[in-house]
Amino acid sequence: MKKAVSRAVGLILAAVMAAAMMGCSSPKAEEGAQPGNTESDAPARENTGSGETAGQEASGGDAAASADRIVNIGVTDSLGGINPFTIDQTWINKYAVGLQFLPLVELDGELNFQPMLADSITTEDNQNFVVHINEDAVWSDGTPVTAQDVEFTFRRLASPVIANATLMLYAFEGVGDDGFLEEGAESVAGVQVIDEKTVQFTSKYPMALTTFENTYACYLHTLPKHVLEQYSEQELQTLDWFNHPDVVSGPYRVTDYDVDHYISYTANTEYWRGAPRIEKLNFRIVDSSQVYAGLQSGEIDLTHHTMTAIPQEDYESIEALENVNVIYGSPITNQSVFIQTANLPDARVRQALVYAIDRNQILEQLMKGHGEVVDGFLSSASPFYDSSIEPLPYDPDKAKELLAQAGWDGSQTLRFYVNSGDGTFVNAAQVMVAQWAAVGIKVEVQTVDLATLMTVAGTMDYDLFAVQYTYAPVDPYPDVSWLLGGEGSWTGYYDEEVAAALDGTQQTSDVSEITGFYSTVDTKMQADVPMFSVYVISAQGAVNNRVTGAEPSVYGFFNNVHNWDVTQ
C-alpha cells in the first residue's frame, strides 16, 4: 500500500494527545486550537437558578436538562472542529463527529468490530468490500440511511475542493494517487451502489478486511445526502449547518461548542438504536492539572484513556476517590523512540542504545508499573502479538561490547528530541541519557512542544526523537509500512524481508498467518533497531459512581452511549 504520510501523522497526533497535556486558549472557532494553559469555562453541572444549566442554552427548541441528567466527560484535547469534511482524525474530532454521524463500524473494548450503520462488511478477494447498511438505520427525520448516502459522503470527502487527505482515499479505484477525484465528479469507480442498502468498495490492490474496516469503515462518517446535496463543495467546507445539525444518524447532536473549552450535545430522541437515557452530554476541555479536582468535585463524570491526559502523579489520588471507579486501559500506546538510521547506520550502535537502558526500571518507577516493555511495534493488546519475542534486557556490558565492535569512539553527541508536554517522559529521557552516558554514548535532550516536534520529525534533522504512538492493535499496517518505508520516513529504514512480510499481512485474513508476518517484522526491529519502545502505556480512565452503563475503554467508549444512565 502507498505510504501514508498524512494519515500517519494524523494517527500520531491522535495518540500523542493522550500525553500532550494541552491547555485551552483559542477563541471559539472552527479552526484547530493551539496548546495553552487557560482555565476552562466549559459547561458545569451546577444549576444556574433559571431552570437551565451553565453553558447549556436551549438549542433548536430543546429545553435544558436538569443538572442530574447531564454527564460531563473531561478531556484535555482541544477540538479541531465538528465539520466531518474538514476535520483530521484525532480522537476528539472523531468522537465529536461520530456521536452525530455514525461510522460504518467501530471497534469495541475487546477489539472486535461492532456494527454501527453497517450490519455487515464482507470480502471474497480482499479487494471488493461489500457493505450492507442496517435495514433499521434511519436519520432523525425518519428518512432511511441508504447506500447513496455512503457514496455521496465518500465522493465529497474525495473532492479536491474540500481537500481533506487524512482518509487516504487514493486506495480506491477511480481516485487519484493524491487521494482526490476530478473536481465535480458525479461518480467514483471504486464505490458502487448495489441497492438501497448495499454499497461496494473496490481497492486498487489487495487489502486485509481488518485494514478496510479499521482504516476506512471506522472513519467514514456517513452524512445525509438529502440534506446536503443542495450545497456546493465550497459551501460544505464552512457550512453553518454542521454547528447545529437537525438531521443526524447518531445518538446526539451538537447544540453549542467552543473549540478550546466545551462541546455540548442534546439527545437525539429519534435515535434508531434507542433514545439515549442521558438528556445532555458535555465534553469539558480542561488542563490536565484540573482533571483530579474535577473528578473529586463531581464536575467531571468520566475520563477517557486517550482523550484525557492524567498526570502520573495524580493516579494514586484519583484511585483513592470514593466517588470514582478507576479502570486502566489495555497497553496500546507505545512510547516510541525513532532513530534516523542514516545518522546511525550501524545496527550494533542502535542495539547498544537499547541494551544500555533499564526499561523495566523506568516503567516501574515512573509509570508505577502501568504498562509493559516490548520490542517492536505490537503490544500484548494486539491479536497479532508474538509473546515469544522477549525484549532485549538491560545489559550495559553488552552495550559496551557492541559499541567496541562498531568502533564507536564516543565523540559524537546524539540529538534526542522529546515532547515537552509529556512530563513523565521528559523525566524518563533524563534517566536514559545518564544510562547511555555510562556506556559511552553522549546524548543531548532537546525538549520542544508537540507542534515543533512534528516539524522536526518532518525535516529528518535529528538522531533520535520520542513520541507516544498508538499502533492500532488490529491493524498496525498503515503506520508500520510508512515508518519503515525507507528514505523520507521517520526512520529512513527499509528492508526487503520486512516489506514482504508487511505485504503479506494484506493478502490474508488468517490471524495465525498475520501473526507470523508481524513476528517477522518485530524480530527484525529487535535486530536492526530503527525504532524501539521504552514502554507501552496502560492509561488511567475514571467514571463517577453515579453514571451507569459507561466504562472507560480505549476503543468503543461511545458505542452504546444511548444506554448510559445516571442514578438519582
Buried (B, 14 or more C-beta within 10 A) or exposed (E): BBBBBBBBBBBBBBBBBBBBBBBBBBEEEBEBBBBEEEEBBBBBBEBEEEEBBBBBEBBEEBEBBBBEBBBBBBBBBBBBBBBBBBBBBBBBBBBBBBBBBBBBBBBBBEBEBBBBBBBEBEBEEBBBBBBBBBEEBBBBEEBBBBBBBBBBBBBBBBBBBBBBBBBBBBBBBBBEEEBBBEEEBEEBEBBBBEEEBBBBBBBBEBBBBBBBBBBBBBBBBBBBBBBBEEEEBEEBBEBEBBBBBEBBBBBBBBBBBBBBBBBBBBBBEEBBBEEBBBBBBBBBBBBBBBBBEBBBEBBBBBBBBBBBBBBBEBBEBBEEBEEBBBBBBBBBBBBBBBBBBEBBEBBBBBBBBBBBBBBBEBBBEBBBEBBBBBBBBBBEBBBBBBEEBEBBEBBBEBBBBBBEEBEBEEEEEBBBBBBBBBBBBBBBBEBBBEBBEEBBBEBEBBBBBBEBBBEBBEEBEBBBBBBBBBBBBBBBBBBBBBBBBEEEBBBBBBBEEBBEBBBBBBBBEEEEEBBBBBBBBBBBBBEBBBBBBBBBBBBBBBBBEBBEBBBBBBBBBBBBBBBBBBEE
